[in-house]
Amino acid sequence: MRVKDTLNLGKTKFPMRGNLPVREAERQKAWEENKVYERRQKLNEGKPSFVLHDGPPYANGNIHMGHAMNKISKDIIVRSKSMMGFRAPYVPGWDTHGLPIEQQLKKAGVDRKTLTVADFREKCREYALKQVEGQKKDFKRLGIAGEWDNPYLTLHPEFEAAQIRVFGKMAEKGLIYKGLRPVYWSWSSESALAEAEVEYHDVVSPSAFYGVQVKDGKGVLDTNTYLVVWTTTPWTIPASEGVTVDAKFDYAVVKPDDDDRKFVLAAELVKENAERFGWKKYEVLETLKGADLEYVTARHPFYDDKELLTMIGDFVTLDAGTGLVHTAPGYGDDDYKVGMKYGLPIYAPVNDQGYLTDDCGPDFAGVFYDDANEVSLKKLEEANVLLRQMDYEHSYPFDWRTKKPIIFRATPQWFASVDKIRSEILDAIDEVKFLPDWGKVRLHNMIRDRGDWVISRQRVWGVPLPIFYAEDGTAIMDKETIEHVAKLIEKYGSNIWFQREAKDLLPEGYTNEHSPNGEFTKEMDIMDVWFDSGSSHQGVCAQRDYLTYPADMYLEGSDQYRGWFNSSLITSVAVSGHAPYKQIISQGFTLDGKGRKMSKSLGNTIVPSEVVDKMGAEIIRLWVLSVDTSADVRVSMDSFSQISESYRKFRNTMRFMLANTTDFDPAENTVAYDDLEACDKYMEVLANKFTKEILDDYANYNFMDIYKKLINFLTTELSAFYLDVAKDVVYVEAEDSHKRRSMQTVLYDVLVRLTKLMTPVLPHTTEEIWEYLKEPEDYAQLAEMPEVAHYDGEVELLENWKRFMKVRSDVFKSLENARNEKLIGKSFEAHVELYVSDGVKAELEKLNANVRQLLIVSALDVLPKDQAPDDADDYDEIKVVVKHADGEVCPRCRRTTTTVGSDVRLPQLCDECAKVVSKNYPEALTEGLE
């Protein structure tokens, strides 16, 4: 008989390598076939609900790492909630309308002009659905659990109808109006944009300092005086209607020595502008308050028949310029507000494509706005009023889709009033929890400062504005007509609006006093796509009876404070008086390894499918757990390689425990806590403490803490201590001995705990492990999270073991020194003399454990500290001497001991091994051992 045959060497068929790219897909197919998600929902019926409402990604293109981080984060939360006693359904969604889809069709060669609006929209719909299927496949491959057969799409008729009804409720409350005011206008998209569709880049613009001659000085200024104004958009000068000053600023009337004219500018800025304009000598004739200049008029620098009005505004600063601001109410929000206050016309002579119109005169007509800067500068110079032209670097808005600069342009648009319900929205924010907590201030400030929401778009692929016009142009959007349109769209989809005439979209027999002849037209603009997704609380949460409104959580990127978080909040407060969410979690962006934004042009993108195909989805999922998603996250293939090492650590640790519990039946072999060996009790208490901490972290969404604690538990508590000690018990002790069953009890419990705790993160791996466990549920996903047990004397036990672990650490340092000095090789060659105080000795005795075995040495003497030799390693509380152990190596337990051969029947074994073998393998006594 071989010595090896008398050992309980762990065996398991659980593979060392996961082969994740192949096995994950197979496992996902099995989950789908066996309806594991649906079964989890069934199990949780009647439990408290937790609804994480999915923010819809845009249905265009492949998913990127930001998508993966977002969806996996949601999946970890939903899965953990499902296993922690909550009914947590997850309905994925997609944003399916909007300009990018129209542009993709154009790139594909679809000529919109040759198609009817309805036919073009159908092609948009087909494209969107194809994109949804592609992204859905990618999301499912990441292991995301949810209602993939019943997602929400903003193009679904029932969703569109709900959106129409949201619009109707807002209209009923007087929150929808049409106005002529400046909006973000994208000439590259030929449409108005919402704030969330704008991004800012630094640009260099030609700024102009120029004078406008006073026409009526109101007894304050004479007509030989020029107001010095400043602008960074010279192309807007043709639409100039006035000059704005600040009432409290001091303004100087300046006479340069080499000029017959006088000039007015802010007193504080005279010196720097004098240098700028080349005034070597000048005299300040008088100083006036800005309030004194109100209603002074001046001549327009280009048009003799047009005068400019001087107005008081609160947006003038002394940071740059002259303290007098060129004001064109049709080209800016501040300009618009001050212009409305003073009754000026809202004038914006530029067309949809960004070209100035004939109203500007022959010099400007048909000139692209950016080129018109040069025309304006030239005309100012010819009029001898250009004092200085210089480049000015500043932040400027761009269309986030086309990446082209935009303009502010007054056009007739439909607006949703934010101002009327601003205080209600701000109050609603106070009821919401935020993670990180700075999100509350950010959203509050955005709502506080934002203007009314322009909700109309001059495109065709979207939900129509359900507005009719009477013969006299009166807009009709009453409750009856809007509900009728909603029902039509619910039945036929929004294309019905573009397929039928206005009269066929109105309720039968509908009349209106403004249309005596019964003639009606319809609005052809569509709604802003942020109104689409911003209505999802009604189109999804309030519409599906197994969801809740408000939702428990919205989780998206931090850009959504100005996007989905924002639009959803406005519409929800408008229709229901409260926020659509109870909590917001925001995440940062994914950057490349150098901290740069990922882009195809830089060639620094990492597509999730690349990582999945090479390493498996589990690696991305574990990576998401490991990073601080509240801030921007750097992504590189190296980072995934590092995570692969952590994954292997987890897998191999679990494999070791599986191998050493193969013959353990929890129903038959479990040892009660009070009967556990001392070391096993300690590990059981640690496992429960770890369980509580991880469950708390799940509850508080502290992903990175879960990762750190997991790796520390695997590395420190298990691999470096308990599993190291375990080999000398589970391998060497008799198969059914109390010591072995005690340790197996804890090993198995830790196995089950870790498997359950990590199922939300690594479901493919934990389901593979689950197949080797002896648990009642056929899937780990259908199990509940482990319970946290509490035992008498836990605190004292942990304190005792904490002191022992300090002793152990010191002994290990001495063992390492002995190895370096070639005194010993493996620790089992060591005989340790441990010199301790009476207090430490008492603490070691309290452990009631085999300290020699815990230190993994062959011999141990615990001696009084005052007997330590001078050359002993001194660690304050203890002193240590390491010697080479006397005796021979037992081939079974690998211990060096003088007891080898003490049993003549089994001469090659030590006394302890001889006892185990003679009792459990009597054939060895007759056959002998090899």
ABEGO torsion letter per residue (X at the ends): XBAAAABBBBBBABBABAGAAAAAAAAAAAAAAAGAAAAAAAAABGBBBBBBBBBBBBBBEBBBAAAAAAAAAAAAAAAAAAAAGBBBBBBBBBBABEAAAAAAAAAAGBBAAABBAAAAAAAAAAAAAAAAAAAAAAAAAAGBBEBAABBBBAABAAAAAAAAAAAAAAAAAGABBBBBBBBBBBAAAGBBBBAAABBBBBBBBBBBBBBBBBABAGGABBAABBBBBBBABAAAAAABABBBBBAABBBBBBBBAABABBBBBBAAAAAAAAAAAGBABBBBABBBBAAAABGBBBBBAABAABBBBBBBBAABBAABEAGBBBBBAAABAAAAAAAAAAGBBBBBBBBAAGBBBAAAEAAABGBBAAAAAAAAAAAAAAAGABABBBBBBBBBBBBAAAGBBBBBBBBBBBBBBAAAAAAAAAAAAAABBBOBAAAAAAAAAAAAABBBBBABBBBABEBBBBBBBBAAGBBBBBAAAAAAAAAAAAAAEAAAAAABBAAAABBBGBBBAABAAGBBBBBABBBBAAAAAAAAAAAAAAABAABBOBBABBBBBAAAAABAAAAAAAAAAAAAGBBABABBBBBBBBBBAAGBBBBAAAGABBBAAAAAAAAEAAAAAAAAAABBAABBBBBBAAAAAAAAAAAAAAAAAAAAAAAAAAABBAAAABBBAAABBAAAAAAAAAAAAAAAAAAAAAAAGBAAAAAAAAAAAAAAAAAABAAAAAAAAAAABBAABAAAAAAAAAAAAAAAAAAAAAAAABAAAAAAAAAABBBABABAAABBBBBBBBBBGAAAAAAAAAAAAAAAAAAAAAAAAAAAAGABBBAAABBBBBBBBAAAAAAAAAAGBBAAAAAGBABBBBBBAAABBAABBBAGABBBBBBBBBEBBBAAAGBBBAABGABAABAABBAAAAAAAAAABAAAAAAEBX
